[in-house]
């Protein structure tokens, strides 16, 4: 672990993972006087490079997790890739997890989340579990082809998701990957939206504005706040998010991703941690999602979530074929008026999120244009 000078602190938080979410959490921790220690695979991980204390180790190793827990007051996460059984074991040993193991499972296992949300009456897409071609056939007979198949655990940014046009493609999937799979019908989606909600252990809630998320190649590329939807629909989405938070016993921040369909709102997925759909909040809200997460897991009063401008747009910076990273084009991006640039200190590779740009403005179209212009400058035309 790195040696930092002695300082007066307001809390000790451990975070499993040291990627860009932990990096931005570290930046919020500095302002609050919180000591953040991350479980990092390498001293070159983004959060460590941003100054977070670290314990080198793996989230798959129970001893490494225990060592992290021994240094802090509470353990939280910047990803979902921790064996749920390990979290149960830690909790049984008295480790304070935020969120707890039972709540976290709703983000780690899509089938578990679907069943739990369905049991509580939340609106969700029709789904089934399938491990055999017969079960694919049965679902397709009810819903029709094409069918969306998802790995219940481990997928993100389009990984672990397959669009199957027919039975032949389903057979190919079964030959190449082991089940079970979560099956969903192909939906008529009018818009994808998301709501960030925070909840403390004592039950205090804070809800962020509903945002539109723009997906390209199964990856979120833009977030627009507020979403250009009817006020009643926005209130319904926020109500669903807060009710889910209470039902599952959330502690921390959670992203609730939803589809707007001709039949109404449907809950897609949950992420019980800071999330891409909340990055806009750093400049775009009174309290960022990263500060809010720290407040929630430390049982501090939650912060105000209102927007700081009528329109806020975040555009992700994604790697392409160029070996040059976005930092080499930083001056071009900063030349765009109002552009707030966040780079993640990650090695460039195709399809990898390397940073994001946020612009706050008065007009939605002009704000989006400026954010896209700055992001495009950082990408150098390779996205």
Secondary structure as the mmCIF struct_conf table of DSSP 4:
data_model
#
loop_
_struct_conf.conf_type_id
_struct_conf.id
_struct_conf.beg_label_comp_id
_struct_conf.beg_label_asym_id
_struct_conf.beg_label_seq_id
_struct_conf.end_label_comp_id
_struct_conf.end_label_asym_id
_struct_conf.end_label_seq_id
BEND BEND1 UNK A 10 UNK A 10
STRN STRN1 UNK A 11 UNK A 16
BEND BEND2 UNK A 19 UNK A 19
HELX_RH_AL_P HELX_RH_AL_P1 UNK A 20 UNK A 32
TURN_TY1_P TURN_TY1_P1 UNK A 33 UNK A 33
STRN STRN2 UNK A 34 UNK A 40
BEND BEND3 UNK A 41 UNK A 41
TURN_TY1_P TURN_TY1_P2 UNK A 43 UNK A 44
BEND BEND4 UNK A 45 UNK A 45
HELX_RH_AL_P HELX_RH_AL_P2 UNK A 46 UNK A 49
TURN_TY1_P TURN_TY1_P3 UNK A 50 UNK A 51
STRN STRN3 UNK A 53 UNK A 56
TURN_TY1_P TURN_TY1_P4 UNK A 59 UNK A 60
HELX_RH_AL_P HELX_RH_AL_P3 UNK A 62 UNK A 70
TURN_TY1_P TURN_TY1_P5 UNK A 71 UNK A 71
BEND BEND5 UNK A 72 UNK A 73
STRN STRN4 UNK A 74 UNK A 77
BEND BEND6 UNK A 78 UNK A 80
BEND BEND7 UNK A 82 UNK A 82
HELX_RH_AL_P HELX_RH_AL_P4 UNK A 84 UNK A 92
TURN_TY1_P TURN_TY1_P6 UNK A 93 UNK A 94
STRN STRN5 UNK A 97 UNK A 97
BEND BEND8 UNK A 98 UNK A 99
HELX_RH_AL_P HELX_RH_AL_P5 UNK A 101 UNK A 108
HELX_RH_AL_P HELX_RH_AL_P6 UNK A 110 UNK A 119
TURN_TY1_P TURN_TY1_P7 UNK A 120 UNK A 121
STRN STRN6 UNK A 124 UNK A 124
STRN STRN7 UNK A 127 UNK A 130
BEND BEND9 UNK A 131 UNK A 132
HELX_RH_AL_P HELX_RH_AL_P7 UNK A 133 UNK A 143
BEND BEND10 UNK A 145 UNK A 146
STRN STRN8 UNK A 147 UNK A 151
BEND BEND11 UNK A 152 UNK A 154
TURN_TY1_P TURN_TY1_P8 UNK A 157 UNK A 160
STRN STRN9 UNK A 161 UNK A 164
BEND BEND12 UNK A 166 UNK A 166
HELX_RH_AL_P HELX_RH_AL_P8 UNK A 167 UNK A 176
BEND BEND13 UNK A 177 UNK A 177
BEND BEND14 UNK A 179 UNK A 179
STRN STRN10 UNK A 181 UNK A 185
HELX_LH_PP_P HELX_LH_PP_P1 UNK A 186 UNK A 187
STRN STRN11 UNK A 189 UNK A 199
TURN_TY1_P TURN_TY1_P9 UNK A 201 UNK A 202
STRN STRN12 UNK A 205 UNK A 207
HELX_LH_PP_P HELX_LH_PP_P2 UNK A 208 UNK A 210
STRN STRN13 UNK A 211 UNK A 216
TURN_TY1_P TURN_TY1_P10 UNK A 217 UNK A 218
STRN STRN14 UNK A 219 UNK A 225
BEND BEND15 UNK A 226 UNK A 226
BEND BEND16 UNK A 228 UNK A 229
HELX_RH_AL_P HELX_RH_AL_P9 UNK A 231 UNK A 248
TURN_TY1_P TURN_TY1_P11 UNK A 249 UNK A 249
STRN STRN15 UNK A 252 UNK A 261
TURN_TY1_P TURN_TY1_P12 UNK A 262 UNK A 263
STRN STRN16 UNK A 264 UNK A 271
BEND BEND17 UNK A 272 UNK A 273
HELX_RH_3T_P HELX_RH_3T_P1 UNK A 276 UNK A 278
TURN_TY1_P TURN_TY1_P13 UNK A 279 UNK A 280
HELX_RH_AL_P HELX_RH_AL_P10 UNK A 281 UNK A 284
STRN STRN17 UNK A 285 UNK A 285
BEND BEND18 UNK A 286 UNK A 287
HELX_RH_AL_P HELX_RH_AL_P11 UNK A 289 UNK A 297
TURN_TY1_P TURN_TY1_P14 UNK A 298 UNK A 299
HELX_LH_PP_P HELX_LH_PP_P3 UNK A 300 UNK A 304
STRN STRN18 UNK A 307 UNK A 307
BEND BEND19 UNK A 308 UNK A 310
STRN STRN19 UNK A 311 UNK A 318
BEND BEND20 UNK A 321 UNK A 321
BEND BEND21 UNK A 323 UNK A 324
HELX_RH_3T_P HELX_RH_3T_P2 UNK A 326 UNK A 329
HELX_RH_AL_P HELX_RH_AL_P12 UNK A 330 UNK A 334
TURN_TY1_P TURN_TY1_P15 UNK A 335 UNK A 335
BEND BEND22 UNK A 336 UNK A 336
TURN_TY1_P TURN_TY1_P16 UNK A 337 UNK A 338
STRN STRN20 UNK A 340 UNK A 343
TURN_TY1_P TURN_TY1_P17 UNK A 350 UNK A 351
STRN STRN21 UNK A 353 UNK A 361
BEND BEND23 UNK A 362 UNK A 363
HELX_RH_AL_P HELX_RH_AL_P13 UNK A 364 UNK A 379
TURN_TY1_P TURN_TY1_P18 UNK A 380 UNK A 381
#
